[in-house]
Amino acid sequence: MEEPSNRLSPKVRLMWRWTAGLGAVLLFGMLLLISLLTGLPPWIPGAVALVVVGVAVSLPPLRYRRWRYEIRVRDLYFSKGALLLVRTVVPFDRIQYVETRQGPVDRAFKLHQLVVYTGAGRAGSIPGLEEAEAQRLRDELSKVAGAVSL
């Protein structure tokens, strides 16, 4: 099976790095506090923070490289992952509805997510889309899935 052809917005790499970095800082602060309260050696929070920062820096480029999507003739096909590659195919006749979302972090980076639902629930989402692309995908998937409201 060929890789899907469309990529996410390059801004999503920065967003993923920023959120991972913030998580690393919070984890370091919690471990440092625990270290001070319990007498844990102070090098342990530092070592854990180094590992977390290393992961925060290295995973976003890997995730971005693997994240692709494509609307094909009969289905939506997307692949994702950093260490493990996950490929998902959602047939049009299974799609119940499609929505775009924008949380606070997405809003800060001016990005949107496309979420696809089937009768069984959430079939998947595509993060890191520019507004115009997210709306275009939502409208196109709604048409092919027969979920267009007038």
BALOBA-1460 file (C-alpha; in Angstrom, 3 decimals):
// residues 150
<rec num="1" residu="m" x="0.000" y="0.000" z="0.000"/>
<rec num="2" residu="e" x="1.418" y="3.387" z="-0.991"/>
<rec num="3" residu="e" x="1.888" y="6.165" z="1.514"/>
<rec num="4" residu="p" x="-0.791" y="8.885" z="1.580"/>
<rec num="5" residu="s" x="0.334" y="12.000" z="-0.251"/>
<rec num="6" residu="n" x="-0.723" y="14.949" z="1.964"/>
<rec num="7" residu="r" x="1.304" y="16.238" z="4.909"/>
<rec num="8" residu="l" x="0.326" y="18.184" z="8.002"/>
<rec num="9" residu="s" x="1.195" y="21.841" z="8.441"/>
<rec num="10" residu="p" x="4.870" y="22.286" z="9.381"/>
<rec num="11" residu="k" x="3.692" y="24.378" z="12.363"/>
<rec num="12" residu="v" x="2.533" y="21.183" z="14.066"/>
<rec num="13" residu="r" x="6.165" y="20.180" z="14.745"/>
<rec num="14" residu="l" x="6.635" y="23.347" z="16.790"/>
<rec num="15" residu="m" x="3.356" y="22.740" z="18.611"/>
<rec num="16" residu="w" x="4.349" y="19.164" z="19.481"/>
<rec num="17" residu="r" x="7.792" y="20.301" z="20.663"/>
<rec num="18" residu="w" x="6.287" y="23.086" z="22.739"/>
<rec num="19" residu="t" x="3.737" y="20.812" z="24.465"/>
<rec num="20" residu="a" x="6.330" y="18.085" z="25.069"/>
<rec num="21" residu="g" x="8.779" y="20.661" z="26.456"/>
<rec num="22" residu="l" x="6.134" y="22.063" z="28.784"/>
<rec num="23" residu="g" x="5.392" y="18.535" z="29.976"/>
<rec num="24" residu="a" x="9.104" y="17.959" z="30.592"/>
<rec num="25" residu="v" x="9.359" y="21.130" z="32.669"/>
<rec num="26" residu="l" x="6.305" y="20.166" z="34.744"/>
<rec num="27" residu="l" x="7.635" y="16.643" z="35.280"/>
<rec num="28" residu="f" x="11.033" y="17.999" z="36.326"/>
<rec num="29" residu="g" x="9.363" y="20.366" z="38.807"/>
<rec num="30" residu="m" x="7.285" y="17.560" z="40.326"/>
<rec num="31" residu="l" x="10.293" y="15.252" z="40.606"/>
<rec num="32" residu="l" x="12.381" y="18.017" z="42.143"/>
<rec num="33" residu="l" x="9.666" y="18.699" z="44.706"/>
<rec num="34" residu="i" x="9.370" y="14.980" z="45.488"/>
<rec num="35" residu="s" x="13.159" y="14.812" z="45.770"/>
<rec num="36" residu="l" x="13.217" y="17.666" z="48.282"/>
<rec num="37" residu="l" x="10.355" y="16.213" z="50.341"/>
<rec num="38" residu="t" x="11.516" y="12.586" z="50.403"/>
<rec num="39" residu="g" x="15.282" y="12.898" z="50.385"/>
<rec num="40" residu="l" x="15.582" y="11.334" z="46.929"/>
<rec num="41" residu="p" x="19.011" y="12.061" z="45.416"/>
<rec num="42" residu="p" x="18.795" y="15.304" z="43.374"/>
<rec num="43" residu="w" x="20.470" y="13.776" z="40.316"/>
<rec num="44" residu="i" x="17.424" y="11.544" z="39.691"/>
<rec num="45" residu="p" x="15.077" y="14.409" z="38.653"/>
<rec num="46" residu="g" x="17.876" y="15.803" z="36.476"/>
<rec num="47" residu="a" x="18.449" y="12.468" z="34.732"/>
<rec num="48" residu="v" x="14.726" y="11.930" z="34.157"/>
<rec num="49" residu="a" x="14.409" y="15.492" z="32.834"/>
<rec num="50" residu="l" x="17.263" y="14.888" z="30.369"/>
<rec num="51" residu="v" x="15.564" y="11.762" z="29.035"/>
<rec num="52" residu="v" x="12.201" y="13.511" z="28.737"/>
<rec num="53" residu="v" x="13.753" y="16.517" z="26.983"/>
<rec num="54" residu="g" x="15.548" y="14.152" z="24.586"/>
<rec num="55" residu="v" x="12.239" y="12.476" z="23.754"/>
<rec num="56" residu="a" x="10.493" y="15.874" z="23.465"/>
<rec num="57" residu="v" x="13.087" y="17.021" z="20.928"/>
<rec num="58" residu="s" x="13.386" y="13.814" z="18.886"/>
<rec num="59" residu="l" x="9.791" y="12.541" z="18.587"/>
<rec num="60" residu="p" x="8.029" y="15.512" z="16.886"/>
<rec num="61" residu="p" x="10.142" y="15.299" z="13.691"/>
<rec num="62" residu="l" x="9.542" y="11.534" z="13.555"/>
<rec num="63" residu="r" x="5.798" y="11.993" z="14.081"/>
<rec num="64" residu="y" x="5.671" y="14.704" z="11.421"/>
<rec num="65" residu="r" x="7.539" y="12.547" z="8.911"/>
<rec num="66" residu="r" x="5.061" y="9.684" z="9.352"/>
<rec num="67" residu="w" x="1.831" y="11.699" z="9.523"/>
<rec num="68" residu="r" x="0.144" y="11.759" z="6.119"/>
<rec num="69" residu="y" x="-3.421" y="11.665" z="4.879"/>
<rec num="70" residu="e" x="-5.309" y="11.318" z="1.621"/>
<rec num="71" residu="i" x="-8.886" y="11.225" z="0.409"/>
<rec num="72" residu="r" x="-8.982" y="8.411" z="-2.110"/>
<rec num="73" residu="v" x="-11.796" y="7.218" z="-4.389"/>
<rec num="74" residu="r" x="-13.696" y="5.243" z="-1.724"/>
<rec num="75" residu="d" x="-12.012" y="6.044" z="1.582"/>
<rec num="76" residu="l" x="-9.954" y="8.295" z="3.836"/>
<rec num="77" residu="y" x="-6.468" y="6.913" z="4.343"/>
<rec num="78" residu="f" x="-4.011" y="8.191" z="6.910"/>
<rec num="79" residu="s" x="-0.799" y="6.981" z="8.476"/>
<rec num="80" residu="k" x="0.769" y="8.124" z="11.727"/>
<rec num="81" residu="g" x="3.268" y="7.206" z="14.388"/>
<rec num="82" residu="a" x="6.748" y="7.927" z="15.623"/>
<rec num="83" residu="l" x="8.177" y="4.599" z="16.675"/>
<rec num="84" residu="l" x="5.304" y="2.442" z="15.404"/>
<rec num="85" residu="l" x="3.612" y="3.079" z="12.057"/>
<rec num="86" residu="v" x="-0.196" y="2.931" z="12.136"/>
<rec num="87" residu="r" x="-2.163" y="2.994" z="8.887"/>
<rec num="88" residu="t" x="-5.905" y="3.610" z="9.009"/>
<rec num="89" residu="v" x="-8.488" y="3.341" z="6.223"/>
<rec num="90" residu="v" x="-11.991" y="4.700" z="6.848"/>
<rec num="91" residu="p" x="-14.453" y="3.788" z="4.044"/>
<rec num="92" residu="f" x="-16.807" y="6.596" z="3.043"/>
<rec num="93" residu="d" x="-19.891" y="4.427" z="3.569"/>
<rec num="94" residu="r" x="-18.923" y="4.016" z="7.249"/>
<rec num="95" residu="i" x="-18.526" y="7.731" z="8.000"/>
<rec num="96" residu="q" x="-21.411" y="9.121" z="10.077"/>
<rec num="97" residu="y" x="-20.159" y="12.667" z="10.530"/>
<rec num="98" residu="v" x="-17.037" y="14.808" z="10.406"/>
<rec num="99" residu="e" x="-16.078" y="17.776" z="12.558"/>
<rec num="100" residu="t" x="-13.226" y="20.217" z="12.945"/>
<rec num="101" residu="r" x="-11.880" y="21.086" z="16.374"/>
<rec num="102" residu="q" x="-9.565" y="23.720" z="17.731"/>
<rec num="103" residu="g" x="-8.424" y="23.486" z="21.336"/>
<rec num="104" residu="p" x="-6.464" y="26.187" z="23.162"/>
<rec num="105" residu="v" x="-3.067" y="24.840" z="22.075"/>
<rec num="106" residu="d" x="-4.270" y="24.452" z="18.466"/>
<rec num="107" residu="r" x="-5.599" y="28.004" z="18.589"/>
<rec num="108" residu="a" x="-2.255" y="29.343" z="19.820"/>
<rec num="109" residu="f" x="-0.575" y="27.812" z="16.748"/>
<rec num="110" residu="k" x="-3.500" y="28.620" z="14.402"/>
<rec num="111" residu="l" x="-4.102" y="24.935" z="13.650"/>
<rec num="112" residu="h" x="-7.183" y="22.699" z="13.509"/>
<rec num="113" residu="q" x="-7.996" y="19.020" z="13.879"/>
<rec num="114" residu="l" x="-10.325" y="17.004" z="11.674"/>
<rec num="115" residu="v" x="-12.235" y="14.278" z="13.527"/>
<rec num="116" residu="v" x="-14.052" y="11.470" z="11.689"/>
<rec num="117" residu="y" x="-16.803" y="9.399" z="13.325"/>
<rec num="118" residu="t" x="-18.355" y="6.117" z="12.223"/>
<rec num="119" residu="g" x="-21.273" y="4.222" z="13.716"/>
<rec num="120" residu="a" x="-18.816" y="2.547" z="16.082"/>
<rec num="121" residu="g" x="-17.511" y="5.877" z="17.397"/>
<rec num="122" residu="r" x="-14.458" y="7.968" z="16.684"/>
<rec num="123" residu="a" x="-12.601" y="6.481" z="13.722"/>
<rec num="124" residu="g" x="-9.661" y="8.852" z="13.872"/>
<rec num="125" residu="s" x="-8.441" y="12.396" z="13.686"/>
<rec num="126" residu="i" x="-5.971" y="14.390" z="11.655"/>
<rec num="127" residu="p" x="-4.189" y="17.070" z="13.714"/>
<rec num="128" residu="g" x="-2.117" y="20.016" z="12.584"/>
<rec num="129" residu="l" x="-4.218" y="21.303" z="9.692"/>
<rec num="130" residu="e" x="-4.417" y="24.898" z="8.508"/>
<rec num="131" residu="e" x="-7.962" y="26.298" z="8.770"/>
<rec num="132" residu="a" x="-8.679" y="26.274" z="5.033"/>
<rec num="133" residu="e" x="-7.437" y="22.699" z="4.631"/>
<rec num="134" residu="a" x="-9.441" y="21.482" z="7.637"/>
<rec num="135" residu="q" x="-12.628" y="23.051" z="6.269"/>
<rec num="136" residu="r" x="-11.969" y="21.700" z="2.772"/>
<rec num="137" residu="l" x="-11.460" y="18.174" z="4.111"/>
<rec num="138" residu="r" x="-14.529" y="18.403" z="6.352"/>
<rec num="139" residu="d" x="-16.710" y="19.593" z="3.465"/>
<rec num="140" residu="e" x="-15.368" y="17.013" z="1.007"/>
<rec num="141" residu="l" x="-15.755" y="14.118" z="3.464"/>
<rec num="142" residu="s" x="-19.244" y="15.288" z="4.374"/>
<rec num="143" residu="k" x="-20.225" y="15.247" z="0.696"/>
<rec num="144" residu="v" x="-18.848" y="11.801" z="-0.072"/>
<rec num="145" residu="a" x="-20.273" y="10.396" z="3.151"/>
<rec num="146" residu="g" x="-23.709" y="11.826" z="2.364"/>
<rec num="147" residu="a" x="-23.744" y="13.954" z="5.523"/>
<rec num="148" residu="v" x="-24.116" y="17.389" z="3.946"/>
<rec num="149" residu="s" x="-26.733" y="19.586" z="5.602"/>
<rec num="150" residu="l" x="-28.439" y="22.233" z="3.536"/>
